[in-house]
Amino acid sequence: MIRNFLVTLLAAFALCSSAWAAVDANQASQAELETVKGIGPGLSGKILEARKAGAFKNWADLVERVPGVGEGNAARFSQAGLTVAGAPFAGMPKTEKVAKADKPVVKGDKAEKAAKPAP
């Protein structure tokens, strides 16, 4: 009786642990990608198509190359078990924003007139 219970318990544990196994975007088949919550046939196809150009280096590479995967989706997919090159999503690298160039002043522009100090 106890033996049957232990066997059942171990079998249930094995099923649960295999259900939470990580799915790597560089190695998974379309069916395996679709086991990740939020990835359907369309997105899995886009991942496979982008992967034809080469393996994803990291999450930023996947986000850049696969339309429909942004930072928010990457975080959700990682929570659901997707990895890239064996790594979970840890946020996008910080990039320095380029400042917009000042608007050129055109002669006769109201802004130019307003900017000139009064005599």
Secondary structure, DSSP 8 states (H G I E B T S, - for coil): -HHHHHHHHHHHHHHHHHHT--EETTT--HHHHTTSTT--HHHHHHHHHHHTT----SHHHHHHHSTT--HHHHHHHHHTTEEBTTB-------------------TT-HHHHHHS---
